[in-house]
Amino acid sequence: MGGAIVHVSPRTLLEDLDFAHKLWSELEGAPMVVTGVGLEPHREAIASHCPGALLDFGATGYGAALMLLGVGEVVVEADLWPDACWETLPLARSRRLPVYHGRGCVHGCDYCPYVVGTGREHIVRSSERTLREFADQVGKHRPKRIVFRDPVFGLDPVSTLELLRGITALSKRERAAFEVETRPELADDEMLDALKEAGCVELKLGVESLEPGPLIATGRVADEVEADRYVEAVEKVLRVADRLGINVRPFVMTGLPGATREGEERTEKMVGAVAAPIVKATVYPGVGLEGTPPDRSDQAEQREPEGRR
Ligand code: SF4
């Protein structure tokens, strides 16, 4: 066996640890991660049942997956990634063409699936490399839209601004409308102006929550001070992007650890004053569902503001 992840609940602690102990002795040196919400006070009990096992007390267990995969150690020469070959896998009717500038992310949001695949490391291409692919693919395939698939566009602001200036200077035949996805603090005034100039028509904005409790509990921000700054950043991005005419698709999450019904409603209302949010209901191991609003993902999909402007 290459390794194992064991989810442990404080409510069934001894039973779960007995199971973990048996598994641990069968792993013959392969790594094991014990994960679960609310396990912090039980460190000693876990260590005595499974001495040497790795521990992840994050809300989702994704941290455990990262420990086991060790994906952060992968070294990649980003400028050598090949261009996608759309000649063999034609674009669908919507003709949206994905391009990357960077992959992975250094932030610590515990619910994030991106980093499980790509690591908590940001690997960014040179702006010249991404610009060359952007221009080539647009010239060859005439997409309706380029979709930047970076999980956090603008994480390296210097190279991103260089890239946006480069796109702005391309000829008409090499340019296409594009969309990006990012977190609020990165979309400052300079970045938003540059996005608009370069032809960005849509900003997918990971808001998730405006409550300090869930923001801190999931590692989205470090503390209350950062949480306050985060809320200010969200308000500003929504206002400025709206003024510039960039369509905003804000994403919010319900059911995060530490969330309250009132806080979730406040978040949705504030974000919804500018753009209908895409709502994702989440379920976390060990987090009670009582008081969590029902899953409205389906409705949210229907409310997507695509083509609003
Ligand atoms: S900022 Fe986005 S990509 Fe980065 S860890 Fe958080 S959710 Fe994931």
Boltz pocket constraint, residues with backbone or C-beta under 6 A from the ligand:
constraints:
  - pocket:
      binder: B
      contacts: [[A, 104], [A, 105], [A, 106], [A, 107], [A, 108], [A, 109], [A, 112], [A, 113], [A, 114], [A, 115], [A, 151], [A, 152], [A, 183], [A, 206]]
      max_distance: 6.0
